Amino acid sequence: MANKKNIRFFFLCFIFSLISNAIETSGKTANGFNTKQIDSLIKERSADHEITKLDLLVLYEDALTVERQDSVEIYKKLAVLNAELEQPKDTYVYTEKYINNTLDFSILKDGSYHNIKNTAEYKKLNDKYITHIDLFDFIYFYVALIGFFFTTTLIFRKKTNRTAKLFIGGFVIANSIFILEFVLYVTNYQYQFPHTYRMSAAAALLFGPFLHLYFKSVTESTKLGLKDLIHFFPTVILLLFLAPLYMLSASDKVRMMLEIHPSNLGYDLVIFISKILSLMLYAIFMKKLVFGQIKKDASTYSVEKWKINLYRIHIAYVTSYLIYGLSVFGALGSFSSIMYHLQLGAMCIIIVYIAYMAYVQPDIFNNAHVPLMQRLFSEKYQKSGLTDSLSRELKESLVKLLTEEKIYKTNNINLDMLAEKLNTTRHNTSQIINEHFEMNFFELINKFRIKEATDLLEKDTHGNLNIIDVAYEVGYNNKVTFNKAFKKETTFTPSEYINAKLQEHKQVNSK
């Protein structure tokens, strides 16, 4: 039975060879291709004979040995047949050839690929062509949306430094666009939106200038002028270089993604080198603005602290981007996907941090060169009518109440009671505390209470005092509130503070 099947198979191949030669010599088109399609031949032959999948596989492979008009379709047939016959390596080869020639990814939806779903070859095809999204991709996409939303709301926010919000908004948008393109790339959705290819490259040289000019606008009182436009000149040069890439058709951009496009001007390398040089150069410029201001004006420290944190996160991104780029181009050996997440993680932290600070401390977009407390309370108290002399007099009276009478020990002390003691209004009392002590009423009372508590604990060298007794003594009604206030002021809990002092006392006595 097997011999008859083999004889029939070789007979079919012989007939196919004769017919192909006949068609090749008599049935040419103007371009020299065969006009007789292979599917027609198979249909004719299967009328009287049964053709197995293996027979078809051999016929299609033989058909590729000569130049044919339907070669691309044969790649598809061979890919599907090899998948049905569970031959993943050949499936991968012919699938690649078909996609590279047609840019048609729908072939992977064919049910035949389920036969090789657990193979390494299918995983490579899945990772390279099929759209998918995991938890990290979702988080990155969500953060990018936060960036776009933050910038939109910032634009319409009133009573802010217009220049500052323009530059910090531009910086956030540049990061968000980069993250969004990355998500489209790793999830393979970029094949469906090919014109997003390298869209973030246009902003590659804007990260440094945007952040630098933001720091400058909130640090220096001088207004930005036309000379500052020079910071954007490199971006113009880069855009001219990228213009041929952006003008490509959608199909050509897909070929660029698949690395089969004939014209490659080294875009990736140019973008990486120019971007990392820009980031490093502006990191030097920003360091002078960020750290120099603290030495000159300590009263703006709370705002400066946020700028230091932002600068440090940005430096972390620059470092991760440098490592990522060197890895991609082979300078650091084999590339790891961790490099992707390092730079994306830093960018996400930047966006979330800026959005968070804008929510909890919106004054960071005002004129930060003006002392913080002056910015916070200048508008609130500008019509109070409190003269400088009266302000100083009330301040002296308040200090006396706190240091001599220790009014903070009164457990039900409030702003109204304090105003009555000062013989002034509640509003004036609040203004005195804010302007002269740079804190609110509760912060002031807690500060004096905790100072009194630490004095009591330091004198108690034998640890005889109970924490609750100390809490009641300095004005607190319960231990929980006392513990929270104590830790906020000293970074220790009362118990930790007592133990530390006892240890210190033992060491002194042992000497």
C-alpha positions as CSV (number, residue, x, y, z in Angstrom):
1,M,0.0,0.0,0.0
2,A,2.8,2.4,0.9
3,N,4.7,1.6,-2.3
4,K,1.6,2.5,-4.4
5,K,1.3,5.8,-2.5
6,N,5.0,6.6,-3.1
7,I,4.6,5.7,-6.8
8,R,1.6,7.9,-7.0
9,F,3.4,10.8,-5.3
10,F,6.5,10.6,-7.7
11,F,4.1,10.3,-10.6
12,L,2.4,13.6,-9.5
13,C,5.7,15.3,-9.1
14,F,6.8,14.1,-12.6
15,I,3.5,15.4,-14.1
16,F,3.9,18.7,-12.3
17,S,7.5,19.1,-13.6
18,L,6.3,18.5,-17.2
19,I,3.4,20.9,-16.9
20,S,5.6,23.6,-15.3
21,N,8.1,23.3,-18.1
22,A,5.3,23.5,-20.7
23,I,3.8,26.6,-19.0
24,E,7.2,28.2,-18.7
25,T,7.9,27.9,-22.4
26,S,4.5,28.7,-23.7
27,G,2.6,30.7,-21.1
28,K,4.7,33.8,-20.3
29,T,3.5,37.3,-19.6
30,A,5.1,40.5,-20.7
31,N,7.1,40.5,-17.5
32,G,8.3,36.9,-17.9
33,F,6.2,35.4,-15.1
34,N,4.0,32.3,-15.3
35,T,0.4,33.1,-15.8
36,K,-0.8,29.7,-14.6
37,Q,-1.2,29.8,-10.8
38,I,-0.1,26.8,-8.7
39,D,-3.5,26.6,-7.0
40,S,-5.1,25.9,-10.4
41,L,-2.7,23.1,-11.1
42,I,-3.3,21.5,-7.7
43,K,-7.1,21.8,-8.3
44,E,-6.7,20.0,-11.6
45,R,-4.6,17.3,-10.2
46,S,-6.8,16.7,-7.1
47,A,-9.8,16.0,-9.3
48,D,-8.6,12.4,-9.8
49,H,-6.0,11.9,-7.0
50,E,-6.0,12.6,-3.3
51,I,-3.2,15.0,-2.3
52,T,-2.0,15.0,1.3
53,K,-0.7,18.0,3.2
54,L,2.8,16.6,2.9
55,D,2.3,16.4,-0.9
56,L,1.2,20.0,-1.0
57,L,4.2,21.0,1.1
58,V,6.5,19.5,-1.4
59,L,4.7,21.0,-4.4
60,Y,4.7,24.5,-2.9
61,E,8.4,24.2,-2.0
62,D,9.2,23.1,-5.6
63,A,7.2,26.0,-6.9
64,L,9.6,28.4,-5.2
65,T,12.6,27.1,-7.1
66,V,11.4,29.1,-10.1
67,E,10.4,32.7,-10.2
68,R,6.7,32.9,-10.0
69,Q,4.0,35.6,-10.0
70,D,2.3,34.0,-7.0
71,S,5.5,33.4,-4.8
72,V,4.2,35.6,-2.0
73,E,1.0,33.6,-1.7
74,I,3.1,30.4,-1.7
75,Y,4.9,31.8,1.4
76,K,1.6,32.0,3.1
77,K,0.5,28.5,2.1
78,L,3.8,27.1,3.3
79,A,3.6,28.9,6.6
80,V,0.1,27.6,7.3
81,L,1.0,24.0,6.1
82,N,4.1,23.9,8.3
83,A,2.0,25.1,11.2
84,E,-0.5,22.3,10.6
85,L,2.3,19.8,10.3
86,E,3.8,21.1,13.6
87,Q,7.1,22.2,12.0
88,P,7.7,25.5,13.9
89,K,11.1,26.4,12.4
90,D,9.8,26.3,8.8
91,T,6.6,28.0,9.9
92,Y,8.7,30.9,11.4
93,V,10.8,31.3,8.2
94,Y,7.8,31.4,5.8
95,T,5.7,33.6,8.1
96,E,8.6,36.1,8.2
97,K,8.9,36.0,4.4
98,Y,5.2,36.5,3.9
99,I,4.9,39.4,6.4
100,N,8.0,41.1,5.1
101,N,6.6,41.0,1.6
102,T,3.0,41.9,2.3
103,L,3.0,43.7,5.7
104,D,-0.1,41.5,6.4
105,F,-0.1,40.3,10.1
106,S,-3.5,38.7,9.9
107,I,-1.8,35.4,8.9
108,L,-1.1,34.8,12.5
109,K,-4.8,34.6,13.2
110,D,-5.0,31.4,11.3
111,G,-6.1,28.5,13.5
112,S,-3.2,26.4,12.3
113,Y,-0.8,28.4,14.5
114,H,-2.4,26.8,17.6
115,N,-0.5,23.6,16.7
116,I,2.8,25.4,17.5
117,K,1.6,27.7,20.2
118,N,3.9,26.3,22.9
119,T,7.1,26.6,20.8
120,A,9.9,29.2,21.0
121,E,9.3,30.1,17.3
122,Y,5.7,31.0,17.9
123,K,6.6,33.1,21.0
124,K,9.0,35.0,18.8
125,L,6.3,35.6,16.2
126,N,3.8,36.6,19.0
127,D,6.3,39.0,20.6
128,K,7.2,40.6,17.3
129,Y,3.8,40.9,15.5
130,I,0.8,40.2,17.7
131,T,-0.7,43.0,19.8
132,H,-0.6,42.3,23.5
133,I,-0.5,44.3,26.7
134,D,0.7,43.3,30.2
135,L,0.5,45.0,33.6
136,F,3.6,47.2,33.1
137,D,2.4,48.4,29.7
138,F,-0.9,49.4,31.3
139,I,0.8,51.3,34.1
140,Y,3.0,53.1,31.7
141,F,0.0,54.0,29.5
142,Y,-1.9,55.2,32.6
143,V,1.0,57.4,33.7
144,A,1.2,58.9,30.2
145,L,-2.5,59.8,30.5
146,I,-1.8,61.5,33.8
147,G,0.9,63.5,32.1
148,F,-1.5,64.7,29.4
149,F,-4.2,65.5,32.0
150,F,-1.8,67.3,34.3
151,T,-0.6,69.6,31.4
152,T,-4.1,70.3,30.3
153,T,-5.3,71.4,33.7
154,L,-2.1,73.4,34.3
155,I,-2.6,75.4,31.2
156,F,-6.1,76.6,32.4
157,R,-4.9,77.2,36.0
158,K,-4.9,80.8,37.0
159,K,-2.6,82.7,39.4
160,T,0.5,80.8,38.3
161,N,3.7,81.8,36.7
162,R,2.8,81.5,33.0
163,T,6.4,80.9,31.9
164,A,7.0,78.3,34.6
165,K,3.9,76.3,33.8
166,L,4.7,76.5,30.0
167,F,8.1,74.9,30.5
168,I,7.1,72.3,33.2
169,G,4.1,71.4,31.1
170,G,6.3,71.0,28.0
171,F,8.7,68.8,30.0
172,V,5.8,66.6,31.2
173,I,4.4,66.3,27.7
174,A,7.8,65.3,26.3
175,N,8.0,62.5,28.8
176,S,4.4,61.4,28.3
177,I,4.9,61.2,24.5
178,F,8.0,59.1,24.9
179,I,6.2,56.8,27.3
180,L,3.2,56.5,25.0
181,E,5.3,55.7,21.9
182,F,7.1,53.1,24.0
183,V,3.8,51.4,25.0
184,L,2.7,51.4,21.3
185,Y,6.0,49.9,20.3
186,V,6.2,47.0,22.9
187,T,2.5,46.1,22.5
188,N,2.8,46.0,18.7
189,Y,0.0,48.6,18.4
190,Q,2.4,50.8,16.5
191,Y,1.9,48.6,13.4
192,Q,-1.7,49.8,13.4
193,F,-0.7,53.4,13.9
194,P,2.5,53.6,11.9
195,H,2.6,57.4,11.8
196,T,3.4,57.4,15.6
197,Y,6.8,55.8,14.7
198,R,9.6,58.0,16.1
199,M,7.1,60.7,17.1
200,S,9.0,61.2,20.4
201,A,12.2,61.8,18.5
202,A,11.0,65.3,17.7
203,A,11.2,66.1,21.4
204,A,14.4,64.3,22.1
205,L,16.4,67.6,22.6
206,L,13.6,69.4,24.6
207,F,13.9,67.5,27.9
208,G,16.9,69.4,29.1
209,P,15.8,72.9,27.8
210,F,12.3,72.6,29.2
211,L,13.5,71.7,32.7
212,H,16.4,74.1,32.7
213,L,14.2,77.0,31.7
214,Y,11.6,76.0,34.3
215,F,14.2,76.1,37.0
216,K,15.4,79.4,35.7
217,S,11.9,81.0,35.6
218,V,11.2,80.1,39.2
219,T,14.6,80.7,40.6
220,E,15.7,84.0,39.0
221,S,13.6,87.2,39.0
222,T,14.8,88.1,35.5
223,K,12.3,87.5,32.7
224,L,13.2,85.1,29.9
225,G,14.0,86.9,26.6
226,L,14.6,86.1,23.0
227,K,18.1,84.9,23.8
228,D,16.6,81.9,25.5
229,L,15.2,80.8,22.2
230,I,18.7,79.5,21.3
231,H,18.0,76.5,23.6
232,F,15.5,75.3,20.9
233,F,17.8,75.7,17.9
234,P,19.2,72.1,18.2
235,T,15.6,70.8,18.1
236,V,15.1,72.6,14.8
237,I,18.2,71.0,13.3
238,L,17.0,67.6,14.5
239,L,13.6,68.1,12.9
240,L,15.2,68.9,9.6
241,F,17.2,65.7,9.9
242,L,14.1,63.7,10.7
243,A,11.9,65.3,8.0
244,P,12.5,62.5,5.4
245,L,11.5,59.9,8.1
246,Y,8.3,61.7,9.0
247,M,7.3,62.1,5.3
248,L,7.5,58.4,4.6
249,S,4.2,56.6,3.8
250,A,2.6,54.4,6.4
251,S,3.8,51.2,4.7
252,D,7.4,52.5,4.6
253,K,7.3,53.3,8.3
254,V,6.1,49.7,9.0
255,R,9.1,48.5,6.9
256,M,11.3,50.7,9.1
257,M,9.9,49.1,12.2
258,L,10.6,45.6,10.6
259,E,14.1,46.8,9.7
260,I,13.6,45.9,6.0
261,H,13.3,49.4,4.6
262,P,16.2,50.1,2.1
263,S,16.9,53.7,3.3
264,N,18.4,53.8,6.8
265,L,20.2,57.0,7.7
266,G,21.1,55.9,11.2
267,Y,18.2,57.7,12.8
268,D,18.4,55.8,16.1
269,L,22.1,56.4,16.6
270,V,21.8,60.1,15.8
271,I,18.8,60.5,18.1
272,F,20.6,58.6,21.0
273,I,23.9,60.5,20.7
274,S,22.3,64.0,20.4
275,K,19.8,63.3,23.2
276,I,22.3,62.0,25.7
277,L,24.7,64.9,25.0
278,S,21.8,67.4,25.5
279,L,20.7,65.7,28.7
280,M,24.2,65.7,30.2
281,L,24.9,69.3,29.2
282,Y,21.7,70.6,30.7
283,A,22.2,68.6,33.8
284,I,25.3,70.7,34.4
285,F,23.4,73.9,33.8
286,M,20.5,72.9,36.1
287,K,22.8,71.9,38.9
288,K,24.0,75.5,39.3
289,L,20.4,76.8,39.4
290,V,19.1,74.2,41.7
291,F,21.8,73.9,44.3
292,G,23.2,77.5,44.1
293,Q,19.9,79.0,45.2
294,I,19.8,77.2,48.5
295,K,23.0,78.7,49.6
296,K,21.8,82.2,48.7
297,D,18.4,82.1,50.2
298,A,17.5,79.5,52.9
299,S,14.0,81.0,53.3
300,T,12.9,79.3,50.1
301,Y,14.1,75.9,51.2
302,S,10.7,74.1,51.1
303,V,10.3,75.0,47.4
304,E,14.0,74.3,46.7
305,K,13.7,70.9,48.2
306,W,11.1,69.9,45.6
307,K,13.4,71.2,42.8
308,I,16.3,69.1,44.2
309,N,14.1,66.0,44.2
310,L,13.0,66.7,40.7
311,Y,16.5,67.2,39.6
312,R,17.7,64.0,41.2
313,I,15.0,62.0,39.6
314,H,15.9,63.5,36.2
315,I,19.5,62.5,36.7
316,A,18.4,59.0,37.5
317,Y,16.5,59.0,34.1
318,V,19.6,60.4,32.3
319,T,21.7,57.6,33.8
320,S,19.2,54.9,32.9
321,Y,18.8,56.2,29.4
322,L,22.6,56.2,28.9
323,I,22.8,52.6,30.1
324,Y,19.8,51.6,27.9
325,G,21.4,53.2,24.8
326,L,24.8,51.7,25.3
327,S,23.1,48.3,25.8
328,V,21.0,48.6,22.7
329,F,24.0,49.5,20.5
330,G,26.1,46.6,22.0
331,A,28.5,48.7,24.0
332,L,27.6,46.9,27.3
333,G,27.2,43.4,25.9
334,S,23.8,41.6,25.6
335,F,20.7,43.8,26.0
336,S,18.2,43.1,28.7
337,S,14.6,44.2,28.9
338,I,15.3,45.5,32.4
339,M,17.0,48.5,30.6
340,Y,13.6,49.4,29.1
341,H,11.9,49.5,32.5
342,L,14.7,51.4,34.2
343,Q,14.3,54.5,32.0
344,L,10.5,54.2,31.8
345,G,10.3,53.8,35.5
346,A,12.3,57.0,36.1
347,M,10.1,58.9,33.6
348,C,7.0,57.7,35.3
349,I,8.3,58.8,38.7
350,I,9.0,62.2,37.3
351,I,5.5,62.7,35.9
352,V,3.7,61.3,39.0
353,Y,6.0,63.4,41.3
354,I,5.3,66.6,39.4
355,A,1.5,66.0,39.3
356,Y,1.5,65.1,43.0
357,M,3.4,68.3,44.0
358,A,1.2,70.4,41.8
359,Y,-1.8,69.1,43.7
360,V,-0.5,69.4,47.3
361,Q,1.7,72.4,46.8
362,P,0.5,74.5,43.7
363,D,2.7,77.4,44.7
364,I,5.7,75.7,43.1
365,F,4.5,77.2,39.8
366,N,4.6,80.7,41.2
367,N,7.7,82.9,41.6
368,A,9.8,80.7,43.8
369,H,12.5,83.3,44.1
370,V,10.2,85.1,46.5
371,P,10.3,83.5,50.0
372,L,7.7,80.8,50.4
373,M,5.8,82.2,53.4
374,Q,5.7,85.6,51.8
375,R,4.1,84.1,48.7
376,L,1.6,82.0,50.7
377,F,0.4,84.8,53.0
378,S,1.0,88.1,51.1
379,E,-2.4,88.0,49.3
380,K,-4.2,86.6,52.4
381,Y,-3.2,89.5,54.7
382,Q,-2.7,92.4,52.3
383,K,-5.8,94.1,53.5
384,S,-5.5,93.2,57.2
385,G,-4.4,96.8,58.3
386,L,-1.8,95.4,60.7
387,T,1.0,97.9,60.9
388,D,4.7,96.9,61.3
389,S,5.0,98.4,64.7
390,L,1.8,96.6,66.0
391,S,3.0,93.4,64.3
392,R,6.3,93.5,66.2
393,E,4.5,94.3,69.5
394,L,2.1,91.4,69.1
395,K,4.9,89.1,68.3
396,E,6.8,90.0,71.5
397,S,3.6,89.5,73.5
398,L,3.1,86.1,71.9
399,V,6.7,85.0,72.6
400,K,6.1,86.0,76.3
401,L,2.9,83.9,76.4
402,L,4.7,80.9,75.0
403,T,8.0,81.1,76.9
404,E,7.0,82.6,80.3
405,E,3.4,81.7,80.8
406,K,3.6,78.5,78.7
407,I,0.1,78.9,77.4
408,Y,0.6,75.9,75.2
409,K,0.2,73.6,78.2
410,T,-3.5,74.5,78.3
411,N,-5.0,71.3,76.7
412,N,-7.9,73.1,75.1
413,I,-5.9,76.1,73.7
414,N,-7.2,77.4,70.4
415,L,-6.7,80.4,68.1
416,D,-9.5,82.4,69.7
417,M,-8.2,81.9,73.2
418,L,-4.7,83.0,72.1
419,A,-6.2,86.1,70.3
420,E,-8.0,87.0,73.5
421,K,-4.8,86.8,75.5
422,L,-3.1,89.1,72.9
423,N,-6.1,91.4,73.0
424,T,-6.4,91.4,69.2
425,T,-8.4,89.7,66.5
426,R,-8.2,86.0,65.5
427,H,-7.1,87.2,62.0
428,N,-4.3,89.3,63.4
429,T,-3.1,86.5,65.6
430,S,-3.0,84.1,62.6
431,Q,-1.0,86.6,60.6
432,I,1.5,87.1,63.4
433,I,2.1,83.4,63.6
434,N,2.4,82.9,59.9
435,E,4.6,85.9,59.1
436,H,7.0,85.7,62.1
437,F,7.2,82.0,62.8
438,E,6.5,80.7,59.2
439,M,4.0,78.1,60.5
440,N,0.4,77.8,61.4
441,F,-1.2,77.9,64.9
442,F,-1.2,74.1,65.5
443,E,2.4,73.7,64.3
444,L,3.5,76.4,66.7
445,I,1.7,74.9,69.7
446,N,3.0,71.4,68.9
447,K,6.5,72.7,68.5
448,F,6.6,74.3,72.0
449,R,4.8,71.3,73.5
450,I,7.3,68.8,72.1
451,K,10.2,71.0,73.2
452,E,8.8,71.0,76.7
453,A,8.4,67.2,76.5
454,T,12.0,66.5,75.4
455,D,13.2,68.7,78.3
456,L,11.3,66.7,80.8
457,L,12.5,63.4,79.3
458,E,16.1,64.5,79.3
459,K,16.0,65.4,82.9
460,D,14.5,62.0,83.8
461,T,17.8,60.2,83.7
462,H,16.4,57.1,85.5
463,G,13.4,56.6,83.3
464,N,10.8,57.1,86.0
465,L,8.3,59.2,84.0
466,N,5.4,57.6,82.2
467,I,4.8,58.7,78.6
468,I,1.1,59.5,79.3
469,D,2.1,61.7,82.3
470,V,4.5,63.7,80.1
471,A,1.7,64.0,77.4
472,Y,-0.7,65.4,80.0
473,E,1.9,67.7,81.4
474,V,2.7,69.5,78.1
475,G,-1.0,69.9,77.1
476,Y,-2.1,66.8,75.2
477,N,-5.3,65.0,76.0
478,N,-4.2,61.5,74.8
479,K,-1.2,59.4,74.2
480,V,-1.9,58.8,70.4
481,T,-1.9,62.5,69.5
482,F,1.3,63.0,71.6
483,N,3.1,60.1,69.9
484,K,2.3,61.4,66.4
485,A,3.3,65.0,67.2
486,F,6.5,63.8,69.0
487,K,7.6,61.6,66.1
488,K,6.8,64.3,63.5
489,E,9.0,66.8,65.4
490,T,11.9,64.5,66.5
491,T,11.6,61.5,64.1
492,F,11.5,59.3,67.2
493,T,8.6,57.9,69.2
494,P,8.7,58.9,72.9
495,S,9.8,55.3,73.8
496,E,12.7,55.4,71.3
497,Y,13.7,58.8,72.5
498,I,13.8,57.6,76.1
499,N,15.8,54.5,75.3
500,A,18.3,56.6,73.3
501,K,18.8,59.0,76.2
502,L,19.2,56.2,78.7
503,Q,21.8,54.6,76.6
504,E,23.6,57.9,76.2
505,H,23.5,58.4,80.0
506,K,24.9,54.9,80.7
507,Q,27.8,55.6,78.3
508,V,28.6,58.9,80.0
509,N,28.6,57.2,83.5
510,S,30.7,54.3,82.3
511,K,33.5,56.7,81.3
